[in-house]
Amino acid sequence: MPGAPYTSIDDWYYVSIVDPYRADLEKYRLKVAGIVDHGLSESIAALRSNFENVVQPITLACVGNSPEGHLVSSGFFKGVRVRDVLAAAGPSDRAEAAIITGLDGYIALMSMEELLRPESLFAFEMGPAPERLVPLPIEHGFPLRIMTPGLYGYMQPKWIDAVTLVDQHGVEQVLRGSIEYARGHIQLASSFSRPVEGQTVRAGIVKVYGYSFGDGRPIAKVEVRVDGGPWQPAEIVWNTPFDDLPPFVWVLWTFDWNAVVGDRTLEARATYTDGTTQFEGRRFPYSGGSIAAIPITVIPVPPK
């Protein structure tokens, strides 16, 4: 839940299906294999020295995040571009995707289109500001993780061991029996920072704070409604078109709510510049893209 534009490392959300893998930095090597001209085996030191180092802000969300949930964080990551490392290996023109394997055994399949985007990084540092970067904590993927902005966290393995390029046949082998959300694109979502679900507030003007994020398409507007009434515009106060920030970072917004006594429900939705907006109801497995709704109790202002 953002109280500031970027999340501290201590507050960064953490989800893992296994215990954090403890890699030996001295022995660690990132391996690039598959249909390439020549395989690579790179230490973190080699990645740092042989490729351009890049720092960029990224918002990351868990696919299991509910509309009112807080499994989402935003911060800066430092690393090297995936496309630069793959270019050094000489990928085949037949390469359609890569099987990304973690040291913990986790596997993800990612298209070459996603991997070759300039925003996709092999990241080795993170932090809430460019001047406060530290090596990835163990629980967040030390010594190396892949960051592909606009995709859910489950598509971005931590503790990366190998990237193996495959052709269409290899893609079909991996996808056989898989579910339709294998591409992993983050759905457009919004949530409330303050007030929080179930909170009690005094009647009158209440400043509502929230955030919205998505797959990298620019967010044009955010709206709030009360008790199913008409949608009203919220004000985007950070990451506006004038802030010159990457589109893969959440927007922060506020809304002045004239709260009336009673049990109320606040809802929020965001809309991309192309007109795509959040949907009503729930859609498995992407419930995070549903319109966020929180109950709030409004009580009278005590007499003076």
N, C-alpha and C positions, 0 to 999 in steps of 0.2 A: 504494500500500500504506500504510494509515494507521498511523502511530506516534502520532498525536494525533487528537483529534476532528475537526479541520479541516485541510485541505491548504494548504500554502504555495503562493503563485503559481508559484514556481520548480518545484515538484513536481507542479503540476496537469497531468493528462494532456492530450496534444495529438494530435489526428488531423485531417488535412485532405486532401482529394483534389486541392487546388490550393495554390499558394503563398499566404501571407497577403495579403489585399487591403489596400493602403495608401490609406485614405480621407483626403480633405482636410476637416478638421473645420470650417473656415470655410464651405465650400461644401456640407457634408453636410445633407441633409434626409430625414427619414422621410416617405414618402408613403403615404397611406391612400386607396384608390380602389375602384372596382367599384360594386356596388349599394349606394351610400350617398347620403344627402341632399346632402352637400357634401364634396368631397375635402379632405384635409389635406396640408400640407407643413411639417413641424416640424423645427426645428433642435434639437440637444441642449440648448441653453440654454432654448429654449421648452418642451421637455418637462419640464425641471427646474423651471421657474417656473410652468407652467400646470397641472401635475398633482401630486397628492400623491406625495411620494417615499417609497418603501417599502424596507426592508432585511429580507432573510430568508435563512435557510440552505437550501441545496439540495445534494443528492447527484446527480451526473451520471455516466452510464455510456455507453460506446460499445457499439453493437449487436454489434461484432466482438470484444468482450471474452470471453475463454474463462473457464470456471469457475475456473481457477487464475490468470487474468490480472489485470492491475492498471490497465486502462484505465477507471478509476473514481476520482472525486475528490469532495470535499465542501468547501463553503465558503459564504461570504456574498456575496450580490449585492444591489446597490442599483439601483433603477430606478423606473419608474411602471407601474401596472397596465395591462395590455393592454385590459381592459374599459373603463377610463376614457377611453383614447384613442379606442377605437372608438365609444364613446357620443358623443364630441364630433363624430364624423363622421356620426352619424345612420344606423346600419345598417338596411337593409331587413329587414322581417319574413321575406323569402324567403331571406335569407342562410343558407346551410348550412355554409359553410367559407370559409377564406381561403387564397389562394395566396401564400406568403411567399417573396419573391425576395431573394437576396443580391446585393451589388454584384459578387461574383465569378461570378454567373450560376447559383448553386445555387438550387434550388427545392424547397419542401416544401409539402404540403397539410395543413392542420390544421382540425379541426372547430370550429364556433363554441362547442360545449360545452367544448372544451379551452381555447380562447382566453378565454372569459368566466369561467373559474375565478378566484377572487381571488388565487391563488398565481402566475398567469401574469404575467410581467413583460417589459417592454422594459428590459433592463438596460444600464447604462452604467458601473458600477463593480463591482469584485470584491475579495475579500481573505479572509484566514483568520480575521478577527474584525471586528465592526462598527466598531471604532475604527482598523482598519488597511486601510480600503478605498482603492483607487486606481482611476483610469480603466482600463478594460479594456485589457490589452496587445494589441498588434496581432494576435498569433496567436490570441487568444481573442475576437476580434470587434470591436475598436475601430472605430468609436465606439459601436456599438449592436448587441446581439444579443437574441434572444428566448429566454426561459427558461420552460419549461413543465414543472414538476416531475412526475416519474413517467413521462416519455417518454424514449426513447433520444436521444442527442446528435444523430443524423442528422435528427431531427425539429425541431431547434432551430437554424436557420441563424444564422451569424455575419455581420457586416458587412451588416446588413439594409438593403435599398434600399426595398422597397415591400411593403405588405400589401393584397391585392386581394380583396375579398369577392365570393363567387360563389354562385349558387343551385345547385339539384340538378343541373341540366344541366351547369353548370361543373364540379361535382364529378365527374360521370361522364366528362367529357372528360379530366380529369387522371388519373383512375383507370384509364382504358382501357389495358389491357395491363400494368398494374402488378401487383406481387406482394402477397400477402395480409398482409404485416406492415406495410402502409402506415400503420396507426394508430400504430405505434411505441411501445406501452406497454412499460415496463421489466419484464422478468420477475424474479421473486423469485430472488435469488442470494446466495451466501455465498462467502467465500474466507478464506485464512489469511494473517496478517501475520507471525507467528513461531510455530514455525520455518517456513522456506521450503522449497519443493520441492527434494528431493535433499540436504537438510542432514543432517549427522550429529550425533546428540545422545548424551549419556550415559544409561545406564539409571537408572531411578528416577523421581521425580515431575518432570515437565516442564510448565511453564506454557505453554499454547498460547493464542495471541491471534488473533482474527479479526474479521471484519465481515460484516454482511448488509444488504441493501437491496432495495427493490422499487418498486412503482408508487404508493406512498402509503398503501396499506392498512397498519394497524398490525401489527408483527411480534410475535407472542405468545411464541415460543420459538425457540431454536437448539439443535441437537443435533449431537453428534460420535460417530463410530464408528471402531473400529480393526479393520483387516483383515476388513471385512465383518461384524463382530459386531453385537451389539445397539446401538441408538442410545442415547446417554447425554446427559443434559441439560448444556448449557453455561450459564454465568452471563452474562446481559446486564448489562454494567457501565456502559453509557452509552447514553442515549436509551431509558431504561425508561419505563413509564407514569407514573412519578413525577417525571420530569425536565422535563415540560411543554415538550417540543420538538416542532416540526412533524413529521408522519409522513414527509415527503419527505427526511429526513436518515437516513443509515445508522445502524444500531445496532452498537456494539462489544461484543465478548464475550470471555470467557476460559474455558478448560477445563483442569482439572488431570488430566494424563495420566500414568498409571503405566506408563512405557515399559519394555518387556521387550526384551532383546537380540535382534537380528535385523533383517531387512528388513521394514518395516511400511508400511502405507498408512493415512493419516488421511483421513476424509471428513467433510464438514459439510453441514448443510441447515437451512433456516429454515422457519417456518410462520406464516402470517398468523392473526389472531384468528378469521377465518372458516373456518379449517381447511385452506385451500389450502397445499400444501407443494411443495417442489422435486421435479422428476421425475428418474427414473433415465435413464441413457443420454444420447444427443445428439439434438436435433431441429433441423434446419436451418430457418430461419437463426438461431434463438434458442438457440444452444449455451450462452450465458451463463446460462441458467436451469437448466442441469443441475447435479447434485450435484458439488461441488468435491472433488477427490481429489488428494493429494500423497504421493509416496513419501518415506519417512524411514528412515534407517539408525540403529539403536540399537546402541551399543557398550558393553562393560562399563565399570564404574567402575574406574579403576586402583587396585591395592592400595596401602594406606598403608605 
